[in-house]
Every structure is written in C-alpha cells, then in structure tokens.
Amino acid sequence: MATKLYPIGMQTFSEIREEDFLYIDKTEYIYRMTHTSGKYFFLARPRRFGKSLLVSTFESYFEGKKELFKGLAIEKLEKKWTEYPVLHLSLAGGKHMEKDQLVRYLLYILKVNEEKFGIVNDSPDPNVRMLNLIKTVCEQTGLKVVVLIDEYDAPLLDVVHEDTSLDILREVMRNFYSPLKDSDRMLRFVFLTGITKFSQVSIFSELNNITNVSMDDEYAGICGITKEELLENMSDDIDMLADALGYSREMMIAKLKENYDGYHFSKKSPDVFNPYSLLNCFSKKELGAFWFSSGTPTYLINMLRQFGVLPTEIAPTEAVSSSFNAPTENLKTITPLLYQSGYVTIKEYDPETRIYTLDIPNKEIKVGLFDNLLPNYVDGVSAERGNVAIAKMALLIGKRNMDGALHLLQDFLGTVPYCNVTNYEGHYQQMLYIIFTLLTNYLVDVEVHTPRGRVDIVLLTKTDLYVVELKLNKSAQAAMQQINLKNYRQRFALCGLPITKVGINFDSTQGTIEDWVIEA
C-alpha cells in the first residue's frame, strides 16, 4: 500500500496534517511571501493545481497553528508565530449564477466569516458587509486582518464569452472587492488565487500595488509537484505503481512525465506535474485522463469558437511578456487564456527577443483537449463511439495498415449526420488533424512547407512517414498527382524512415471519404 494516504480532493491543510495524509511541503514559499515587501499578492494557476490547499495553509499559518507545521520547512524559519484574525472567502461555489444569486452567495460567505467572530450584520450590500467585517474584526482583536480569497474569478469565467452577463457580474464582483482598498491600514496580508486576470475588477484596477507572483521564478513551484518533490516524497509509490502496471522504475517515471509533467510557470520554472492527475494515477494505478474527466472546459471551448481558432492553431505558438498580462475581458488572442487555464504552457524563453514559446504540456492535455474539439467536426456522434474508432485506427496504423485505417474512417464518417459546414477542404484537414492527434503516439503537422508547395498533412509514426494530400469533390488520383508533381516526397528524403504517399478525396455531399490512393 501507499506510504501515505493520498489527499485527493482534500483542500484543508489541517485535515491533511492531522490525519497524516501525504503533504508536499510548500511552506518555504509561504514564509518567503509573508516576509517580503508588499501586502497584496495574486497567484494564477489552472484548476485543481492546489490553490485551495495553499490558501488553507496560509490560513493555518496566520492562525498560529504551529503544531501543524512540525517537520516542515517553515518550522525552522518562523520564530514568532503571531496569531492574526483570518477571513477566508472562497468563491469556488459562485459559478453559473445570475446577478441576484451571486449577491446572495456573497452575503452567505460573508455571514460565515461574521459568525466566526460573533458579528451580526443584516445589510443587503456585500461591500458594506465586507467593510464592516474587516473594521469590526480589527477593532475586536486589536490586530490587523488577513484576507484570503480563493478562486476570486470563479463567478466570471463561465460568462467570459458573454459580454452582457460579464458586465453585470463583473460589476457585482467589483463592488464586493472594493472595500479592500479602503481597509488598507487594517490589513496585514491579502492573498488571492484564480485562473485568470480580470483587470476591470477593482482588485486589479484600484489596488495598483498588488504583486502578481504568477510568473515569478521564485514561486514557479508553489503549486503542483516538481520532479524533485515526486522522487523525494513518492519514491516507494513509483515502485508500487511500476509493479502494478508492469513497467521498470525508469519506464514508469518516463510514463508519468509523458502524461502529467511538462508545466512551466516562469522563464526558469522547474518541470511541474499536475498534482490532481498524478495522485489519482497512484491511487487508481492507471494512466488515466483524470484532470479532464473532473470537469469540461466549457468556457475555453466557447472562447475558441468566439476567436475562430482552428485546432491546428492552438499550439505551438509564441507570445511576448505583455500577452500574459492582457485583461481577460479584452483579449485580442486566445493565447493568454489557454496558458492560464493550463492547456498550453511555457516550453522555451528567448531572453534576446523576450519571446515565449508555448505548447501543450503533456499527453493527457493533448488527448483531452482534442477529444473535446472532435464533436465540432463530427456532429452527432458520441465521444465514446468516436474514441473507439480512433483507437482502432491507431492499432491499424501501428501495424502499417493505412488502407485498413482509412476504410475504418470512411465507415465511421458515414455514420455522422450531414453538416452544412463541410463543403470546404479546410474542414476535413482540421478533422483529420484532430483524429491523427488523438492517435496519441504519433506526430502530426499540417501545411508543411516544401520547396514546391505545402503538404496538407504529415504523419510521423515510429516506423513510417506519411505524406497526405486532400481533395474535395475531385479524386484521390488528383491528390496523388499533386504529391508527385510537386515532389513532396523529396522534402522528407532524409527522415530515415519509409515514406508513404496518401491521396484522399472527400465527398462533401456524403461528408465522408469518397476514395483514396496509397503509394510507397
């Protein structure tokens, strides 16, 4: 069995410590942040990356619960252990709400904090309640107040693509946060977490001295699990998982990295694993898509549609530093939201040009993201049926049977209801890109430049390279003639693998493959 119980879904630091669950020590970061210049701090990380646990850890620290930190880094660093009054406000439950619902929810979480200090206030205005709460607690205790706000942006994320709803709810949240500025002299420390940055919410538009540590090198590992933390804290667990899945220790570590590692949150960030997926993998002893199965990224899919982003345009991509600070409500591109939500991450940084290269972090995200995009190209087909067809295609291509894979794809597409957006070649190129990407073990690229033109799709497997040309309402032979006429094959002559040419013709009236030609 595991050396420690896994705290899957647990967000309360005291519970984890008291019941001896596995805890990855992040307390050095807490000491560093609380003993530096500045009072207001903001940290953005993707969902289920440990933000709520971090907030809970801050809460226990400021409440002076020294006994919970025994054996942790901060035990040797902190000498005073001053006890402060703490207001813990979680907005996690404020999703999918209309204005009146949201106001009632804000009043409820304020009431919970009021009851903690024996305060009674019936004001119907959240900002009045917030201001009175801070003032009264400060007067009662004679101490400055700590305010911890978890998932500050939760009420806004699901309406980020709806201008009217966003404006209404943003005004509610601006009103809610506005007392923080007026309470400055009564505050010891303010810490907010979220996924993205809404600049027109007062916390950012009015508190011009807030420190955003989201992309600071010194806090890059504050959430998630680094490789060093994995090997130090879960070495025995790796061996047990390897035994269960039939891998060597080295191969098991490689599989964990392939599926759940690859996040970087600053220029010099260590490799960071997705903690939710990693712990679920150890618990269930399988390499599953746990992060994606825990919630559908509806707001992201809606934003991809709003920006007209094609699957092939998601990644890799490049961005400058200012892109990451772009207000979510005024985005010019989808890149900042993709990064903040965890669907792309920093892979390289060029200090000379100050350009970041971003890409999909790992296999779990790639498969989950494109799996969610597939229904946009094969309407009316269940995800399960689509995944079964793609899995069978992967098996056939792995056996170098491209003809069988295309037969299977033809039959599968024949079951897809007619869609009136399938009358242009680009639709099929994007669809094949998604399907080939979901084969997972292969590399796929589109519009690959050659000296004499661009290849529609290039698919690289462990044993072969496929040069694929598409036509719509013409013939597969016409596609093959283009491959031969422009000598696309020569562009890849040095790849060291057998090159196979594939010409495919789609019939827009049937929405499926009409015919194809394969030549070695």
C-alpha positions as CSV (number, residue, x, y, z in Angstrom):
1,M,0.0,0.0,0.0
2,A,1.0,3.7,-0.3
3,T,3.4,5.0,2.2
4,K,0.9,7.8,2.9
5,L,-2.7,8.3,2.1
6,Y,-3.3,10.5,-1.0
7,P,-5.2,13.7,-0.3
8,I,-7.3,13.5,-3.5
9,G,-9.8,16.3,-3.5
10,M,-8.8,17.5,0.0
11,Q,-8.3,21.2,0.4
12,T,-7.9,21.7,4.1
13,F,-4.3,21.8,5.4
14,S,-5.2,21.0,9.0
15,E,-7.1,17.9,8.0
16,I,-4.3,16.6,5.8
17,R,-1.7,17.1,8.6
18,E,-3.8,15.8,11.5
19,E,-4.8,12.7,9.6
20,D,-1.3,12.1,8.3
21,F,-2.1,12.3,4.6
22,L,0.7,12.9,2.0
23,Y,1.7,16.6,2.0
24,I,4.2,18.1,-0.4
25,D,5.9,20.8,1.7
26,K,5.3,24.2,0.2
27,T,5.8,26.1,3.5
28,E,9.1,27.7,2.5
29,Y,7.1,29.6,-0.2
30,I,4.7,30.8,2.4
31,Y,7.4,32.1,4.7
32,R,9.1,33.8,1.7
33,M,5.9,35.6,0.6
34,T,4.8,36.7,4.1
35,H,8.3,38.1,4.9
36,T,8.8,40.2,1.8
37,S,7.8,43.7,0.9
38,G,4.2,44.0,-0.2
39,K,0.8,43.3,1.3
40,Y,-1.3,42.2,-1.6
41,F,-0.5,39.1,-3.6
42,F,-2.1,37.3,-6.5
43,L,-1.4,33.8,-7.9
44,A,-2.9,32.4,-11.0
45,R,-2.8,28.6,-11.6
46,P,-5.0,26.2,-13.6
47,R,-7.9,24.5,-11.8
48,R,-7.1,21.6,-9.5
49,F,-3.5,22.6,-9.1
50,G,-3.6,23.0,-5.3
51,K,-4.6,26.7,-5.0
52,S,-7.2,26.0,-2.4
53,L,-4.9,23.9,-0.3
54,L,-2.3,26.7,-0.5
55,V,-4.9,29.2,0.8
56,S,-5.8,26.8,3.6
57,T,-2.1,26.5,4.5
58,F,-1.8,30.3,4.7
59,E,-4.9,30.3,7.0
60,S,-3.3,27.8,9.4
61,Y,0.0,29.7,9.4
62,F,-1.6,33.1,10.2
63,E,-3.8,31.5,12.9
64,G,-0.6,30.5,14.6
65,K,-1.2,26.7,14.5
66,K,2.5,25.9,14.9
67,E,1.8,22.2,15.8
68,L,0.5,21.6,12.2
69,F,3.8,22.6,10.7
70,K,6.0,20.3,12.7
71,G,8.7,18.8,10.5
72,L,8.0,21.2,7.6
73,A,10.4,23.8,6.3
74,I,8.7,26.8,7.9
75,E,9.2,25.3,11.4
76,K,12.9,26.2,11.3
77,L,12.2,29.6,9.5
78,E,9.5,31.1,11.6
79,K,10.4,32.4,15.1
80,K,7.4,34.5,16.2
81,W,4.2,32.6,15.1
82,T,2.0,35.6,15.7
83,E,-1.7,34.8,15.6
84,Y,-3.8,37.0,13.3
85,P,-7.6,37.1,12.6
86,V,-8.2,35.5,9.2
87,L,-11.0,35.9,6.8
88,H,-11.2,33.0,4.4
89,L,-13.5,33.7,1.4
90,S,-13.9,31.0,-1.2
91,L,-15.7,32.0,-4.4
92,A,-15.5,28.4,-5.8
93,G,-19.2,27.9,-5.4
94,G,-20.2,31.1,-7.2
95,K,-20.4,29.5,-10.7
96,H,-23.3,29.5,-13.1
97,M,-25.2,32.2,-11.2
98,E,-27.4,35.2,-12.2
99,K,-26.8,38.5,-10.5
100,D,-29.3,38.1,-7.6
101,Q,-28.0,34.5,-6.9
102,L,-24.4,35.8,-6.9
103,V,-25.2,38.6,-4.4
104,R,-26.9,36.1,-2.1
105,Y,-23.9,33.8,-2.3
106,L,-21.5,36.6,-1.4
107,L,-23.7,37.5,1.5
108,Y,-23.6,33.9,2.6
109,I,-19.8,33.6,2.6
110,L,-19.6,36.9,4.4
111,K,-22.0,35.6,7.1
112,V,-19.9,32.5,7.6
113,N,-16.9,34.7,8.4
114,E,-19.1,37.1,10.5
115,E,-20.3,34.2,12.7
116,K,-16.7,33.1,13.2
117,F,-16.1,36.4,15.1
118,G,-19.6,36.8,16.6
119,I,-20.6,39.6,14.3
120,V,-24.3,40.3,13.3
121,N,-25.0,42.4,10.2
122,D,-28.1,42.4,8.1
123,S,-27.0,44.8,5.4
124,P,-28.1,43.6,1.9
125,D,-25.0,45.2,0.3
126,P,-21.9,42.9,0.1
127,N,-19.5,45.8,0.0
128,V,-20.9,47.3,3.2
129,R,-20.8,43.9,4.9
130,M,-17.2,43.4,3.8
131,L,-16.0,46.8,5.0
132,N,-17.8,46.3,8.3
133,L,-16.4,42.8,8.8
134,I,-12.8,43.9,8.4
135,K,-13.3,47.0,10.6
136,T,-15.1,45.2,13.4
137,V,-12.6,42.2,13.5
138,C,-9.7,44.6,13.6
139,E,-11.3,46.6,16.5
140,Q,-12.3,43.4,18.4
141,T,-8.9,41.8,18.2
142,G,-6.6,44.8,18.1
143,L,-4.8,43.1,15.3
144,K,-4.5,43.7,11.6
145,V,-6.7,41.3,9.5
146,V,-5.6,38.7,7.0
147,V,-7.9,38.3,4.0
148,L,-7.6,35.1,1.9
149,I,-9.7,34.9,-1.3
150,D,-9.7,31.7,-3.2
151,E,-10.8,31.5,-6.8
152,Y,-11.7,35.1,-7.0
153,D,-12.7,34.9,-10.6
154,A,-14.9,31.8,-10.4
155,P,-18.2,33.7,-11.0
156,L,-16.9,35.3,-14.1
157,L,-15.2,32.5,-16.0
158,D,-18.3,30.8,-17.4
159,V,-19.6,34.1,-18.8
160,V,-16.3,35.5,-20.2
161,H,-17.6,35.0,-23.7
162,E,-21.0,36.7,-23.0
163,D,-20.5,40.5,-23.0
164,T,-23.8,41.4,-21.3
165,S,-23.6,38.8,-18.5
166,L,-19.9,39.5,-18.0
167,D,-20.5,43.2,-17.5
168,I,-23.3,42.6,-15.0
169,L,-21.4,40.1,-12.9
170,R,-18.2,42.0,-13.1
171,E,-19.9,45.0,-11.5
172,V,-21.1,42.8,-8.7
173,M,-17.6,41.5,-8.0
174,R,-16.0,45.0,-8.3
175,N,-18.5,46.1,-5.7
176,F,-17.6,43.1,-3.5
177,Y,-13.8,43.7,-3.6
178,S,-13.8,47.5,-3.4
179,P,-13.5,47.7,0.4
180,L,-10.1,46.1,0.3
181,K,-8.6,49.4,-0.8
182,D,-10.3,51.4,1.8
183,S,-9.2,49.0,4.5
184,D,-5.5,49.1,3.8
185,R,-4.5,50.3,7.2
186,M,-6.4,47.5,8.9
187,L,-4.9,44.7,6.7
188,R,-1.8,42.6,7.4
189,F,-1.9,40.4,4.3
190,V,-4.2,39.8,1.3
191,F,-3.8,36.8,-0.9
192,L,-5.9,36.0,-3.9
193,T,-5.9,32.9,-6.2
194,G,-7.6,32.5,-9.6
195,I,-7.2,31.2,-13.0
196,T,-7.1,34.4,-15.0
197,K,-6.9,38.2,-14.6
198,F,-9.9,40.4,-15.0
199,S,-8.4,43.9,-14.9
200,Q,-11.7,45.7,-14.6
201,V,-12.5,44.0,-11.3
202,S,-11.5,46.5,-8.6
203,I,-8.9,44.3,-7.0
204,F,-6.7,45.0,-10.1
205,S,-7.9,48.3,-11.3
206,E,-7.8,50.0,-7.9
207,L,-5.1,48.2,-6.0
208,N,-2.2,49.2,-8.1
209,N,0.3,47.9,-5.6
210,I,-0.9,44.2,-5.9
211,T,2.0,41.8,-6.6
212,N,1.2,39.2,-9.2
213,V,3.6,36.3,-8.5
214,S,2.1,34.0,-11.1
215,M,5.1,34.1,-13.4
216,D,7.9,34.8,-10.9
217,D,10.7,32.3,-10.9
218,E,10.9,32.1,-7.1
219,Y,7.2,31.0,-6.9
220,A,7.1,28.7,-10.0
221,G,6.9,25.6,-7.9
222,I,4.4,26.9,-5.3
223,C,1.6,24.7,-6.7
224,G,1.8,21.3,-8.4
225,I,4.5,18.7,-7.8
226,T,8.0,19.1,-9.2
227,K,10.1,16.1,-10.3
228,E,12.3,16.5,-7.3
229,E,9.3,16.5,-5.0
230,L,8.0,13.4,-6.7
231,L,11.2,11.4,-6.3
232,E,11.7,12.6,-2.7
233,N,8.2,12.1,-1.4
234,M,6.8,9.3,-3.6
235,S,9.7,7.0,-4.5
236,D,8.1,3.9,-3.0
237,D,4.8,4.8,-4.7
238,I,6.5,4.9,-8.0
239,D,7.9,1.4,-7.5
240,M,4.5,0.1,-6.5
241,L,2.8,1.7,-9.5
242,A,5.5,0.2,-11.8
243,D,4.9,-3.2,-10.4
244,A,1.1,-2.9,-10.9
245,L,1.5,-1.7,-14.5
246,G,4.4,-4.0,-15.5
247,Y,7.0,-1.3,-16.1
248,S,10.5,-0.8,-14.9
249,R,11.0,2.1,-12.5
250,E,12.7,4.2,-15.2
251,M,9.9,3.5,-17.7
252,M,7.3,4.3,-15.1
253,I,8.9,7.7,-14.4
254,A,9.0,8.3,-18.1
255,K,5.3,7.5,-18.5
256,L,4.4,9.8,-15.6
257,K,6.3,12.6,-17.2
258,E,4.8,11.9,-20.6
259,N,1.2,12.0,-19.2
260,Y,1.3,14.6,-16.4
261,D,4.5,16.6,-16.4
262,G,5.6,19.5,-18.6
263,Y,4.1,22.6,-17.0
264,H,6.3,25.7,-16.6
265,F,5.1,28.8,-15.0
266,S,8.0,31.2,-15.5
267,K,11.2,31.7,-17.6
268,K,13.2,29.4,-15.3
269,S,10.5,27.2,-13.9
270,P,11.2,23.6,-12.9
271,D,9.1,20.9,-14.5
272,V,5.8,20.7,-12.7
273,F,3.4,17.7,-12.7
274,N,-0.3,18.2,-12.5
275,P,-0.9,17.2,-8.8
276,Y,-4.6,16.0,-9.3
277,S,-3.8,13.7,-12.1
278,L,-0.6,12.4,-10.5
279,L,-2.2,11.5,-7.2
280,N,-5.2,9.9,-9.0
281,C,-2.8,7.8,-11.1
282,F,-1.1,6.5,-8.0
283,S,-4.4,5.9,-6.2
284,K,-6.2,4.1,-9.1
285,K,-3.0,2.6,-10.5
286,E,-3.7,3.5,-14.1
287,L,-2.6,6.2,-16.5
288,G,-5.9,7.9,-17.0
289,A,-7.1,11.4,-18.1
290,F,-8.1,12.4,-14.6
291,W,-7.8,16.2,-14.9
292,F,-10.1,16.4,-17.9
293,S,-12.6,13.9,-16.6
294,S,-13.0,16.1,-13.5
295,G,-14.6,18.9,-15.5
296,T,-15.4,20.0,-19.0
297,P,-13.6,23.2,-20.1
298,T,-16.8,24.8,-21.5
299,Y,-15.7,28.4,-21.2
300,L,-12.5,27.5,-23.2
301,I,-14.3,25.7,-26.0
302,N,-16.7,28.7,-26.2
303,M,-13.8,31.1,-26.4
304,L,-12.0,29.1,-29.1
305,R,-15.2,29.3,-31.2
306,Q,-15.5,33.1,-30.5
307,F,-12.0,33.7,-31.6
308,G,-12.3,31.4,-34.6
309,V,-9.2,29.4,-33.5
310,L,-8.6,26.2,-35.6
311,P,-7.3,23.1,-33.8
312,T,-4.0,23.4,-35.8
313,E,-3.5,27.0,-34.5
314,I,-3.7,26.2,-30.8
315,A,-0.1,25.1,-30.4
316,P,2.8,25.5,-30.7
317,T,2.6,29.3,-30.6
318,E,4.7,32.3,-29.5
319,A,3.9,35.2,-27.2
320,V,5.6,38.2,-25.6
321,S,5.5,39.1,-21.9
322,S,2.7,41.6,-22.3
323,S,0.4,38.9,-23.7
324,F,0.2,37.2,-20.3
325,N,-1.0,40.4,-18.6
326,A,-3.7,41.1,-21.1
327,P,-7.1,41.6,-19.4
328,T,-9.3,38.6,-19.9
329,E,-12.3,40.7,-20.8
330,N,-10.3,42.4,-23.6
331,L,-8.3,39.6,-25.1
332,K,-7.1,40.1,-28.6
333,T,-6.0,36.4,-28.9
334,I,-6.9,33.2,-27.1
335,T,-3.2,32.6,-26.0
336,P,-3.4,34.1,-22.5
337,L,-6.5,32.2,-21.6
338,L,-5.1,28.9,-23.0
339,Y,-2.0,29.5,-20.9
340,Q,-3.7,30.5,-17.7
341,S,-6.2,27.6,-18.0
342,G,-3.4,25.1,-18.3
343,Y,-3.9,23.9,-21.9
344,V,-0.6,25.4,-23.1
345,T,2.5,26.1,-21.1
346,I,5.9,27.7,-21.4
347,K,8.3,25.5,-23.2
348,E,11.1,28.0,-24.1
349,Y,12.1,31.6,-23.5
350,D,14.5,33.6,-25.6
351,P,15.9,36.4,-23.4
352,E,17.2,38.3,-26.5
353,T,13.8,38.6,-28.2
354,R,11.8,38.2,-25.0
355,I,9.6,35.7,-26.8
356,Y,8.0,32.7,-25.1
357,T,7.3,29.5,-27.0
358,L,4.1,27.8,-25.7
359,D,2.9,24.3,-26.3
360,I,0.6,21.7,-24.9
361,P,2.1,20.4,-21.7
362,N,1.6,16.6,-22.0
363,K,-0.3,13.7,-23.4
364,E,-3.2,14.0,-21.0
365,I,-3.9,17.6,-22.1
366,K,-3.4,16.9,-25.8
367,V,-5.8,14.0,-25.8
368,G,-8.4,15.7,-23.6
369,L,-8.3,19.0,-25.5
370,F,-8.7,17.4,-28.9
371,D,-11.2,15.0,-27.7
372,N,-13.4,18.0,-26.6
373,L,-12.8,19.6,-30.0
374,L,-13.7,16.5,-32.1
375,P,-17.6,16.9,-31.8
376,N,-17.2,20.2,-33.7
377,Y,-16.1,18.2,-36.7
378,V,-18.2,15.1,-36.4
379,D,-21.5,16.3,-35.2
380,G,-24.0,13.9,-33.7
381,V,-21.5,11.1,-32.9
382,S,-21.0,10.1,-29.3
383,A,-17.5,10.7,-27.9
384,E,-17.3,7.0,-26.9
385,R,-18.0,5.8,-30.5
386,G,-15.5,8.3,-31.9
387,N,-12.8,7.3,-29.5
388,V,-13.4,3.6,-30.2
389,A,-13.0,4.3,-34.0
390,I,-9.8,6.3,-33.4
391,A,-8.3,3.6,-31.1
392,K,-8.9,1.0,-33.8
393,M,-7.3,3.3,-36.4
394,A,-4.3,3.7,-34.2
395,L,-3.9,0.0,-34.0
396,L,-4.1,-0.4,-37.7
397,I,-1.7,2.4,-38.5
398,G,0.7,0.9,-35.9
399,K,0.6,-2.3,-38.0
400,R,1.4,-0.2,-41.1
401,N,-2.1,-0.8,-42.4
402,M,-3.1,2.7,-43.6
403,D,-5.6,1.2,-46.1
404,G,-7.5,-0.5,-43.3
405,A,-7.4,2.6,-41.2
406,L,-9.0,4.7,-44.0
407,H,-11.6,2.0,-44.5
408,L,-12.5,2.3,-40.9
409,L,-12.5,6.1,-41.0
410,Q,-14.8,6.0,-44.1
411,D,-17.3,3.8,-42.3
412,F,-17.1,5.9,-39.2
413,L,-17.7,9.2,-41.0
414,G,-20.6,7.6,-42.9
415,T,-22.5,7.4,-39.6
416,V,-22.0,11.2,-39.0
417,P,-25.1,13.3,-39.8
418,Y,-24.8,15.8,-42.6
419,C,-23.3,19.1,-41.5
420,N,-23.6,22.2,-43.7
421,V,-20.1,23.4,-42.8
422,T,-18.4,20.5,-44.5
423,N,-18.3,22.0,-48.0
424,Y,-14.7,23.3,-47.8
425,E,-11.5,21.4,-47.8
426,G,-10.2,23.0,-44.6
427,H,-12.9,21.4,-42.5
428,Y,-11.6,17.9,-43.4
429,Q,-8.0,19.0,-42.9
430,Q,-8.8,20.1,-39.3
431,M,-10.9,17.0,-38.7
432,L,-8.0,14.7,-39.8
433,Y,-5.6,16.7,-37.7
434,I,-7.7,16.1,-34.6
435,I,-8.1,12.4,-35.4
436,F,-4.4,11.9,-36.1
437,T,-3.5,13.8,-33.0
438,L,-5.8,11.6,-30.9
439,L,-3.8,8.6,-32.2
440,T,-1.5,9.9,-29.4
441,N,1.7,8.0,-30.2
442,Y,2.3,9.8,-33.5
443,L,3.4,13.3,-34.5
444,V,1.2,15.2,-36.9
445,D,1.6,18.6,-38.7
446,V,-0.3,20.5,-41.3
447,E,0.6,22.8,-44.1
448,V,4.2,21.7,-44.0
449,H,6.3,23.8,-46.3
450,T,8.4,22.2,-49.1
451,P,10.4,23.9,-51.8
452,R,7.5,23.5,-54.2
453,G,4.4,23.9,-52.0
454,R,2.8,22.9,-48.8
455,V,1.7,19.4,-47.8
456,D,-1.7,19.2,-46.3
457,I,-0.8,16.7,-43.5
458,V,2.4,14.9,-42.5
459,L,2.0,12.0,-40.1
460,L,5.1,10.5,-38.4
461,T,4.9,7.1,-36.7
462,K,7.7,5.1,-35.1
463,T,8.2,3.2,-38.4
464,D,6.9,5.4,-41.2
465,L,6.3,8.9,-42.5
466,Y,3.0,9.6,-44.4
467,V,2.7,12.5,-46.8
468,V,-1.1,13.2,-47.1
469,E,-2.8,15.4,-49.6
470,L,-6.5,16.1,-49.5
471,K,-9.0,17.0,-52.2
472,L,-12.7,17.8,-52.0
473,N,-15.2,16.6,-54.7
474,K,-12.4,15.8,-57.1
475,S,-10.5,12.5,-56.9
476,A,-7.8,10.7,-54.9
477,Q,-5.8,10.4,-58.0
478,A,-5.8,14.2,-58.4
479,A,-4.4,14.4,-54.9
480,M,-1.7,11.9,-55.7
481,Q,-0.8,13.8,-58.9
482,Q,-0.2,16.9,-56.8
483,I,2.1,15.0,-54.5
484,N,4.1,13.7,-57.4
485,L,4.1,16.9,-59.4
486,K,5.4,19.0,-56.6
487,N,7.7,16.2,-55.5
488,Y,6.7,16.5,-51.8
489,R,8.5,13.3,-51.0
490,Q,11.9,14.8,-51.7
491,R,11.4,17.2,-48.8
492,F,11.4,14.3,-46.3
493,A,14.0,12.1,-48.0
494,L,16.5,12.4,-45.1
495,C,14.0,11.4,-42.4
496,G,15.4,7.9,-42.3
497,L,12.0,6.2,-42.5
498,P,10.0,4.7,-45.3
499,I,7.8,7.4,-46.9
500,T,4.3,6.6,-48.0
501,K,2.2,8.9,-50.1
502,V,-1.5,9.1,-49.4
503,G,-4.1,10.9,-51.6
504,I,-7.6,11.3,-50.1
505,N,-10.7,12.7,-51.8
506,F,-13.7,13.7,-49.7
507,D,-17.3,13.9,-50.9
508,S,-19.0,16.9,-49.3
509,T,-22.5,15.6,-50.1
510,Q,-21.8,12.4,-48.1
511,G,-19.5,14.0,-45.5
512,T,-17.0,11.2,-45.8
513,I,-14.1,9.8,-47.8
514,E,-15.0,9.0,-51.4
515,D,-11.8,7.3,-52.4
516,W,-8.0,7.2,-51.7
517,V,-4.7,6.1,-53.2
518,I,-1.7,4.9,-51.3
519,E,1.8,4.6,-52.9
520,A,5.0,3.6,-51.2
